[in-house]
Amino acid sequence: MLFVENHCIESENADISLQTVAVKVNSETTIAELKVMAVLQLSLPQDDLSTIRLRLEDSGFGALPPFYEDEVVSTVGGLSDGSRLLLEIGRPPLPNQVMLFLCVMKSSKVSASLELTAEKSMTIGELLSLAVVSAGLESSDWHLRRLNWNGDPLGILDDADVTIEQSHINHGDHLSLEFGCLPPKGFLQLSIYLFPNTASMSRHQPAFLQQLYLKLQEFLTIQNDVEDGESSNASGDSNHADYRLIGTICISKLATVLDLKDQIRTLDVISEFVVPTSKFLRLRLLQSKRLGRVVRLHQQTLQKLKIVNGCELGVQLLTDEEDLRENQLLLDVCLQSDKDRTYGDSRELTWDTSQGASVSHLCRAVANVFQLPEQNLKLAKHVKEKFEWILLTDTTTSAVTTSNTREKRKKKYANRADIRHAPYNLQDGDVIGVKVVQEGELLSKDDFATAEDYLGQERIRKEADDEQKKREERRRRLALVDEETGTNKRRGRTELPIKIHVDNFS
């Protein structure tokens, strides 16, 4: 039993436009036959059935792409007994077509959303032209980017000659149309954002450095005021401070990190500051506009470092030359106050893991930063997305023995001492909370939480409760439909007995 809701009639009467009928189908019914049965039960005109189509309404993702009419009900993904379908105006996709969800991005915001139906044999260049025309845009300086199911950006579609099918773009995929021309083959187009290096803005710095950072902060403040705070963040941590897009750079994939820094120095904004050499710049990959992995090794090529087209990079001005090695991690450490659960200004810690990467090694490095006894410090990593803290504790090394019928393998040791790996996965930009404790004092992750963490957790719980209420409302609506159509509670799948025959090997 499937429920079909009529979205074909535009009327002020909501009861007519949202009329719902229950349609009985079997496993061999096609979508085209289902559409005909729904049209008959809804008493709609049958003059031109090719101008209406069916699509599935999902409780979590909304309306999914229209169905192919030659598909059989039993083979359609997501379709089950009791599903709600929408009957709407629009031509159903042909077997050689895909329907794509497209959002037009302007100033990092979605300005419009539309649906495109394209031939699978169409090239990416032709799809781009179709998207620009469908969105009513005049300029051709646009490009397409893949999005995941949650709307987060993925890779740019930079090969204009390959087809949609060859690019593995599927029916119902999400794409974004973004401003900017694509670079030539073999080149990368990178967006450069300026971030303040707040951890280096010490009161004890020389006067000329104080003036430098005041000028930088003034620039960011003015630009963010112009943009009405569009690019700023009020979180207050140095890892996600005020930032500003200062330009884009087109550079070869085979260029080195030093070449990239040299080119960044030519940007108008950077040229206003006194930057003696390119080693006074620090580059970091951005993840959701947060400073992440440091782009290391000046002589390494961008291709080797897996810098891809469309990457966003954050640049920070430094007080000294820097050339981080692979065994060095850049962390933000902050000390919790004894009186309340607030933290002081974060400090940058360049942690050398060549002598060890355990919690005790990190604790020793943190103790040197704050000039505190190592045995009285407890550390925790902040998980910003969840507003939670993870206590960092050393785990013992356990031995694992494996064997088979042919030979006994050597013992393998599961080394959990390296906190750069699971379960801690420590990496550049992580915030480490530091708490001074008495000997023998036991702590939990809640001892590191702040008022902002509790507010964030409450917001997450509220969002989860809202989603739960939406699902309950949907179930209530479906129950009303069952009652109005005279159907009983929707049947689940039929349970069948299973017989397992085991031979006698004795």
HUJO-V900708 format. One record per residue. N is the residue number from 1. PSI is psi in whole degrees, -180 to 180 (999 if undefined). OMEGA is omega in whole degrees, 0 to 359 (NA if undefined). NEAR is the number of other C-alpha atoms within 8 Angstrom. Layout:
n	psi	omega	near
N	PSI	OMEGA	NEAR
N	PSI	OMEGA	NEAR
This chain:
n	psi	omega	near
1	124	177	10
2	150	180	13
3	126	182	12
4	126	181	13
5	132	185	12
6	115	175	13
7	20	182	11
8	-28	186	9
9	121	176	7
10	113	183	6
11	153	176	7
12	-19	179	4
13	108	183	6
14	-28	182	7
15	-33	180	6
16	-45	184	8
17	-25	182	12
18	27	178	9
19	135	183	9
20	139	178	10
21	154	176	11
22	129	183	9
23	125	178	11
24	127	180	6
25	165	172	8
26	179	186	6
27	-17	182	7
28	0	180	7
29	133	177	11
30	165	178	11
31	-36	179	14
32	-42	179	8
33	-38	177	8
34	-40	180	11
35	-42	179	11
36	-44	179	9
37	-40	179	9
38	-41	179	11
39	-41	179	11
40	-45	182	8
41	-28	179	8
42	-3	180	10
43	44	178	6
44	156	178	7
45	144	181	6
46	24	183	6
47	-50	183	4
48	90	181	6
49	-11	181	7
50	-6	181	7
51	6	176	9
52	156	185	12
53	168	180	14
54	144	173	13
55	158	183	12
56	136	174	14
57	116	180	12
58	140	183	9
59	-28	182	7
60	-36	187	4
61	1	180	7
62	-148	182	7
63	125	178	8
64	171	183	10
65	153	180	10
66	152	180	11
67	151	165	12
68	134	188	10
69	-17	179	10
70	-2	179	8
71	151	176	10
72	142	184	11
73	-40	185	12
74	-18	183	8
75	-4	182	6
76	124	180	8
77	137	178	4
78	-6	182	4
79	123	180	9
80	175	181	6
81	127	180	9
82	0	180	8
83	151	179	11
84	126	179	11
85	152	178	12
86	128	174	12
87	118	187	14
88	167	177	10
89	134	181	9
90	147	181	7
91	132	178	8
92	150	180	13
93	145	175	13
94	165	182	8
95	-27	181	6
96	18	182	8
97	160	173	11
98	147	175	13
99	129	185	14
100	142	173	14
101	126	184	12
102	132	173	13
103	136	181	13
104	123	183	12
105	129	174	13
106	124	181	9
107	44	177	4
108	17	178	5
109	151	178	6
110	116	180	9
111	-23	180	8
112	152	176	8
113	138	180	9
114	171	179	8
115	138	180	8
116	136	172	10
117	122	186	9
118	154	176	10
119	143	179	9
120	-26	180	10
121	-3	180	8
122	140	179	10
123	165	179	11
124	-36	177	13
125	-43	179	9
126	-38	177	9
127	-39	178	10
128	-44	179	11
129	-41	178	9
130	-41	181	8
131	-42	180	11
132	-44	179	13
133	-44	182	9
134	-31	180	8
135	-2	179	9
136	31	180	6
137	150	182	8
138	-42	183	6
139	152	178	5
140	6	182	8
141	64	181	7
142	162	174	13
143	164	182	14
144	146	178	12
145	143	175	13
146	150	173	12
147	151	174	14
148	-177	185	9
149	-22	182	7
150	2	180	5
151	7	179	7
152	142	183	7
153	141	175	8
154	-145	184	8
155	153	177	9
156	141	175	10
157	94	189	10
158	-3	178	7
159	103	186	7
160	-12	186	9
161	-16	180	7
162	156	182	9
163	169	177	11
164	-42	181	13
165	-41	180	9
166	-27	178	7
167	1	180	7
168	38	173	6
169	123	187	8
170	166	177	7
171	123	179	9
172	3	179	10
173	158	181	11
174	134	177	13
175	156	174	12
176	144	177	12
177	114	186	14
178	149	183	11
179	142	178	9
180	136	179	7
181	150	177	8
182	148	179	8
183	165	176	8
184	166	179	6
185	139	181	4
186	0	180	6
187	161	179	11
188	143	173	14
189	116	187	13
190	138	176	12
191	131	184	12
192	126	178	13
193	141	178	13
194	126	178	11
195	143	173	11
196	144	176	12
197	76	189	10
198	-27	181	6
199	-22	180	10
200	-2	182	9
201	65	182	9
202	150	178	6
203	-19	183	5
204	6	178	4
205	156	176	8
206	160	186	6
207	-40	183	6
208	-31	176	6
209	-36	176	9
210	-44	179	11
211	-37	178	8
212	-48	183	10
213	-32	174	10
214	-40	178	8
215	-41	178	8
216	-47	180	9
217	-37	178	9
218	-41	179	8
219	-46	181	8
220	-40	181	11
221	-45	180	9
222	-45	183	8
223	-39	180	9
224	-32	176	14
225	-36	178	8
226	-38	181	7
227	9	181	8
228	37	176	6
229	14	184	9
230	-38	184	6
231	4	185	9
232	165	179	10
233	139	184	9
234	17	183	6
235	-28	176	6
236	-9	179	7
237	153	185	7
238	-16	181	10
239	-13	181	8
240	56	184	11
241	-171	177	13
242	140	180	13
243	166	183	11
244	132	174	12
245	121	183	8
246	-2	176	9
247	175	175	8
248	151	183	8
249	136	174	11
250	120	187	9
251	152	181	9
252	148	176	8
253	-26	182	10
254	1	176	7
255	152	179	10
256	169	178	11
257	-37	179	14
258	-38	176	10
259	-41	180	8
260	-43	179	10
261	-38	178	12
262	-40	181	9
263	-35	178	9
264	-34	180	9
265	-21	180	10
266	-9	178	8
267	145	187	10
268	-45	184	6
269	-45	181	7
270	-35	181	10
271	-18	178	10
272	-20	180	6
273	157	179	7
274	104	178	6
275	99	186	11
276	-49	178	5
277	169	181	7
278	-19	180	10
279	-5	173	11
280	4	176	13
281	139	174	14
282	129	179	12
283	137	179	11
284	141	175	12
285	143	179	13
286	136	175	13
287	109	185	7
288	44	180	4
289	22	174	6
290	145	178	8
291	126	182	12
292	-129	186	11
293	137	176	10
294	135	176	10
295	104	187	10
296	178	169	10
297	94	187	10
298	-30	183	8
299	3	179	7
300	145	180	10
301	157	180	11
302	-32	179	12
303	-41	179	9
304	-34	181	7
305	3	177	8
306	38	171	6
307	117	186	8
308	166	180	7
309	136	180	10
310	1	179	10
311	149	174	11
312	129	182	10
313	140	174	12
314	136	180	13
315	136	179	12
316	140	177	11
317	132	184	10
318	161	177	11
319	-16	179	7
320	162	175	6
321	147	182	9
322	137	175	9
323	82	185	8
324	141	176	7
325	173	182	7
326	-26	183	7
327	17	177	7
328	134	178	11
329	142	178	12
330	112	185	13
331	154	171	14
332	117	181	14
333	139	181	13
334	139	185	13
335	130	180	11
336	140	179	14
337	146	179	10
338	-31	186	6
339	-40	180	4
340	-178	184	6
341	36	176	12
342	162	180	7
343	147	175	9
344	-178	179	8
345	139	181	7
346	151	176	12
347	143	177	9
348	133	177	10
349	118	173	11
350	102	188	8
351	119	178	10
352	114	183	8
353	11	183	10
354	-27	179	7
355	-2	180	5
356	149	183	7
357	35	179	12
358	174	178	10
359	-38	180	12
360	-37	177	7
361	-42	178	10
362	-41	180	10
363	-38	178	12
364	-40	179	9
365	-40	179	9
366	-39	179	10
367	-36	178	12
368	-32	180	8
369	-47	185	7
370	-1	180	6
371	52	181	6
372	155	178	8
373	132	185	7
374	-38	185	8
375	-13	181	5
376	10	184	10
377	139	172	13
378	140	186	10
379	152	175	11
380	146	178	13
381	135	181	13
382	126	175	12
383	99	190	9
384	-39	185	6
385	-31	182	5
386	-3	183	8
387	42	181	11
388	164	177	12
389	144	177	12
390	119	178	10
391	133	179	9
392	115	179	10
393	143	177	5
394	139	176	9
395	151	182	6
396	158	179	6
397	129	182	9
398	144	181	7
399	142	181	8
400	125	180	8
401	130	179	8
402	148	180	9
403	162	173	7
404	-174	186	7
405	-25	184	5
406	-44	184	4
407	163	175	6
408	121	180	8
409	163	178	8
410	158	179	6
411	138	176	8
412	137	183	8
413	127	178	8
414	96	184	8
415	112	180	7
416	11	183	11
417	-24	182	11
418	106	184	10
419	3	172	13
420	-12	179	9
421	-180	180	9
422	146	7	7
423	-2	186	5
424	-37	177	10
425	50	181	8
426	135	182	8
427	174	180	11
428	138	175	10
429	-8	180	11
430	144	179	11
431	124	181	10
432	119	175	12
433	139	182	13
434	130	180	12
435	133	177	11
436	125	184	9
437	163	174	8
438	158	181	6
439	129	180	6
440	-4	181	4
441	132	180	6
442	140	182	4
443	158	171	5
444	171	181	7
445	-26	180	11
446	-20	180	6
447	-16	179	7
448	-11	186	12
449	147	178	11
450	175	178	8
451	-36	178	7
452	-36	177	6
453	-43	180	10
454	-39	178	10
455	-41	179	8
456	-42	178	10
457	-39	178	11
458	-39	178	8
459	-40	178	8
460	-43	178	9
461	-39	180	8
462	-42	178	8
463	-39	178	8
464	-39	178	8
465	-39	178	8
466	-41	178	8
467	-39	179	8
468	-40	179	8
469	-38	178	8
470	-42	179	8
471	-39	178	9
472	-38	177	8
473	-39	178	8
474	-44	178	9
475	-37	179	8
476	-42	178	8
477	-42	179	8
478	-36	178	8
479	-38	177	9
480	-39	178	8
481	-42	177	9
482	-41	182	12
483	-42	182	9
484	-35	181	7
485	-4	177	8
486	17	178	6
487	153	178	8
488	-176	178	6
489	138	186	6
490	135	183	9
491	142	173	5
492	-175	180	5
493	146	181	4
494	132	179	4
495	130	181	4
496	140	178	4
497	148	180	4
498	131	177	4
499	128	180	4
500	119	180	4
501	124	180	4
502	124	178	4
503	158	178	4
504	110	182	4
505	8	182	3
506	999	NA	2
